[in-house]
Each structure stands twice: as C-alpha cells, then as structure tokens.
C-alpha cells in the first residue's frame, strides 16, 4: 500500500529496488509513478494543488523522486 506522509511516498514493505518518477508539469499527469522491485509500476495520484512529494521510502531503502519532462516520457512510450 502506498501513501504520502509530508514530502515522502511510503511503501510499507521491504524492497530491493525502489524508484519514483513524476512529470515536471504535474497538471498534465498529477501522479507519482512508483517502481518497487520487479512488480508492475503503480500510479499514486496527487490531489489538485498538492505539493508533490520529493522522496520515496520503503522499510529498508530511500530514494529521491526523479522529475522527468513530458518529452522524456513520450520518447519511451
């Protein structure tokens, strides 16, 4: 289960691989894309006007959420 506390996305489990991404322009895609281990990526929606989180944390790992542009995302689709 994913949740946001202050400026951090919390994953309530242990992980071996942890990545978080969000678009530079959150009005185009108001969500965080979360990758944990080899699981299917999950979208964590943001509320309108909510300050986006900057970190992602599991029980044993922590990482910064990377900011990508819409063009970078489009290149990989």
N, C-alpha and C positions, 0 to 999 in steps of 0.2 A: 504494500500500500504506500502511495506517495502522498506527501503533504508538505506544505510550506510553513516554516516557522521563521519569522523575522526575514532574513535575507538568504535563507538556506532551504533547499529541497531536501527532505529527509526520506530516506529509504530504510525501512525498519527490518533490515536483514544484513547479513554479511555478504561481501561481494569480492570478486577477483578482478573485475573490470567495471569502471564507472565513468560515464561521460554524460554531460548535459550540454545542450545547444539551444539557443534562441535566436530568432531573427533580430537584426539591428532595429527594424521598424516593427514594434510589437502590435501596431494597429493592423498590419497585414496578416499576422498569424500570432494571436495572443496566447501563446503556449510555450512550454519548455519541452523539448524532445529529450527523453531520458533513455540512455542505454545502460543496462545492467547485465554484466556477464554476456552470455550468448542469447539471452531472452529477446523476444520481439520488442522493438522500441515502443515506449509509451509516451503519449502526449499528456502533459499536465496543463490544463487550461489556466489562464490568468484572468482575474476579474478586470473589467474595464477600469482604467485609471490606477490599477495596482502597480506598485513599483516592482519590477521583475527581480527575482532572486539572483544572486551572483555566485552562489556556491551550491554544490551538491554533496551530500554526505550519507554514507551507509554506516553500519555499526563498526567497520574497520577501515574505511577509506574516506578521503575527502578530496574534492577537486573543484576548480573554478568552472563556472558555466561559460562556455565559449560563445561569442557573439559572431554570427555569420550574416552576410548580406543576402538579399533575395536572389541576386545573380549567382552567388556561390551555390545556393541551394538548387536553383534551376539547372545548373551545369551537371548536377549529379542525378537528376530525375530522368 
